[in-house]
Amino acid sequence: MSRVVVVTDSTASLPTEVAQARGIRVVPLQVVIGAKVLDEGPDGATPDVVAQALRDFVPVSTSRPAPALFAEVYRSLEADGVDEVVSVHLSGEMSGTFESAQLAALEVDLPVHVVDSGQVGIATGYAALTAVDVLESGGTAQAAAEAALARGQAASSLFYVDTLEYLRRGGRIGAAAALFGSALAVKPLLEIKDGRVVPRERVRTASRALARLADLAVEIAGEQQVDVCVSHLANAERAEELATTLAERLAGGLDGREVMCGELGAVLGAHVGPGMVAVCVSPRP
């Protein structure tokens, strides 16, 4: 029987213990803080480090993994007896990570199915986990890649930010869209659409923004079975409040599964800034 391994990147926000338990290899992106270049992860760039650097106006940027790093990972898997790889990554519209994986796939003998999840954060993580589910049920690498793509396309990622300035600086949202959030001191709600960050609507206060996120998440979930995750950067109290609300309002669609709640990874955090709260609703296959 063919042995297939799923690879993803650190922006997928999978807890280390989950990735290890499911046999997923995670390739780190990098965060550049001042003159330091750090791999994203608990031993390098953490959300706390990034949030503090942003508050202190220290320059923060991010960098995709080089194709050579992906090629090294793929070759190491081949040396371990792996026959095929399903490599699931964040939106190619927002990062060169997907392109790096594609280029690396051309350099190795091992068949690599590279998937653009069209998403960011845990929505990409859910796509990678779905690929593992398909493989564990006896599906092929191609079927796993197709399922990961479908899961990413079905997910909805919504978020609130205190300011669009960090997204504008990083080129993830245009100057015109940034004006959308600055007029009249409104609070912007954004979403991932076609792999990009786009404005969803505006509200007047942070409290109203969180309430609206909850309403939108419930509306999106409908009667479906879903996985739900709330993420934040330096805004734990509001995130936990939102997670509790969603656990109550989506109890039927969760069927006993918890609403995950945790801090956003350092790479994504660098682009949204402190205060961000996000919710991902991912329909289960």
N, C-alpha and C positions, 0 to 999 in steps of 0.2 A: 504493500500500500504506500502511495506517495506521501512523503512527509512535508507538510507545509507550515510555515511560520508567518505570523502577522508582525509587521513592523509599523510603528507610528512615530510621531515626533512629540517633543515635550509639551507643546501647546495643547495636546489632546487632554491634558489635565487629569490623567488617570493616576489615582493613588499608587505609589510604588508597590504596595502589597497586592493590589488588584492586578497590575501589569505582570508581576512575577507569577501570581497564581494562575493567570490565564496564558502564560508563556509568550507574552508580547514584548518585543524588543523596542525600546524607546531611544530615539536619537535626539540629543539635546540641540536646541537652538542656543544662540549666544546673546548675552546682554553686555553692552559696552557702557560702563559707568565711569565717566571721566576718562582716565587713561587705562582703566582696568577692563580686561575682556574676561567674562565669566560664563561658564556653561550654566544654562538654566537648571536648577535643581537644588536640593537641600544642602549640598556641599559647595554651592557656587552662588548664583544669582537667585535670591529668594524674594517673595513679594514684599517683605518688610524692608529689605535693603533697597529695592526699587522705589517703594513709596517714600522712604526717607530721602533718597537722592532727588526725587522730583520736588519734594517740599523744600529742599535746600537749594534748588535751582542748579543742581549738578547736571551736566549734559548726560542724557540717557538715550541710547539707541539700541537697535537689535540687529542681529545678523543671522541669515539662514545657514544651515549646515552646508559645507562644501560638498560637491558631488563625490569627491574623493572619500569623504567620511562615510557616505552612504555605501559606496562601493566596498569600502573596508568591512562594513557591517554585513553586507550581502555575501562577500567572500568568506567571512568567518562562519556564517551560517552554512554555506556550502561545505566548508571543511568539517563542520559538525554532522554532515550527512543529510542536510535539508535539501529537498528536491525542488521546491518552488517557494516563492515569497509573495505575500500580499502586503503592499506597502501603502498605508492609508494616512493622508496628510491634510493639513489645513488648506483653506481656499488658495488656489493658485492666483486669484485676483488680488490677494492681499500679501502674499509672501512668495519668495522664490524657492521655498522648500520643496514644493511639488516638482518644480523644474529640476532641482538638484537630484531628486530621486529618479526622475525620468532619465537624466543624463547618465547617472550611475548605472541604471538598469541596462543601458546600451554597452557598458564597459565590462559586464560580467557574463559568464556562461550560464549562470543560474537563471531560469525564467522568473521574472519579477513583474507582477501585476500592480502597476502604480495607480492609486485611486485619489482623485481630487474630491474630498468630501464636500467642497463648496461651503464649508463651515469653519468655525473657530471654537476653541475651548472644548468643553466636554461633549459637544455635539459631534466632534471628530472622534472623541474617545468612544462614544456609543457606537459609532460606525465601525471602529476597530473591533470592539467587543462583539458586534454582530457577525463580523467576518470569522471570528473564533468560534462563535456558536454554530455557524454553517459547517465549518471544518470538523468540529467535534461531532456533528450529526451525520458525518460521512460525505458532505458535499465537496466538490472540487474547488481548486484555487480560483478558477474563473467564476464559479457560483458565489464564492465568498467575496470576491471583489465586487461583483454586481450587487450583492446584498448590502455591502458597505456603502456603495454609491447611493443606493436607494434610501438607506437609513439617513445618510447625510442630507439628501434632497428633501426628505420628509420632515426634518427637524426645523424648529423655529427657535431662534436666538434673539432675545430682546434685552435691551439694557438701558440703564439710566446713568448719565454722567453729570458731575457737578459743572464741568466745562468741556467744550469741544476743542479747547486749545491743544491738548496733547494729541488728539487724533489729527488735527490740522498740521501740527509740527511733523508728525511722522508720515504725512502724505496719505493717510488712510481715509481722509474726508476732505473735500475741496473747500476752498475759501468761501464759496457761495453757501455751501451747506453749513459752514461754521457760523455764518451770519444768522442762520436759522435759529441757532441756540442762544445768540447774544442779544437779540432784540427783546426789549421789554423785560429783561432779566428772567426769561422763562427757563424752565428746566426741560432739556431735550430728552425724548425717548427715541432710541434708535433700534434698528434691526439689521440682521444679515439677510440680504436679498441678492440672489444671483452671485453669491460669493463676495459681495461688497457691503460696507457699512453705509446704510442710507437712513435718513430721518424718517421716523414713523409719525410722531405727533409731538405737541408741546403741552406742558402743563405748568401751573403757576408755582408750585411748591414741591420740595423734596417728598413730603408726606403724600401728596397727591400722586407724585410719580410712582411711588411704591405701590399705592393702591391701584393705580392704573395697570402696572405690571401684573399684578395679581389677576385683575379682571381679564386682561388680554390672554394670560396663560390659561385661564379657565375656559375662555372662549375657544382658543386654539385646540385644547385637549378634547373638548366636546365629550362624546361618549366613548372615545378610544381608550385602550390600555396604553399607558405612557410611562416613560421614565422622566423624572423632573430633577433638575439641579439648579440651585441658587448659588451664584458666585459673587464675590465682592473683592474690593481692594481697600483695605483700611476702613471698613464700614461693617464690622461684624454684627453689631446690634440690629441694624436695619435688615441685614441679610437674614439673620435668624428669625426675625419677626415675619419676614416674607415667607420663609420656608415653613414656618408653623402654620401660617394662613393657608398656604397651598396644600399642605398635608391634610388639613381639614376639608377644604373645598374640593379637592381632587381625590378623596379617599376611594371612591368607586373605581376610578381609572388607575389608581396605584395598586390596588388589590394587595395591600399589606407591605408593599415596597416603600422604603423611606424616601423622603425628599433629601437628596444630598445637599450639603451646604458647606462651603469652604472658600478659602481665599483663592483668587485668580492667580495663575502662574505669573512669573516675573516678566516674561516676554510680552504677553497680552497686557499685563498691568502697566507696562511702560508706555503703552499707546492710549490708555484710557484715563490714567491718573487716579489719585486717591479719591475715595468717595463713591466709586462706581459700584452699582449693583446690577447683576444680570440674572436672567432666568432662561433656562433652556427646557423646552418641551419636545421630547423625542418620542413619537409614536413607536410602539414595539411592533416588530414584524409579525 
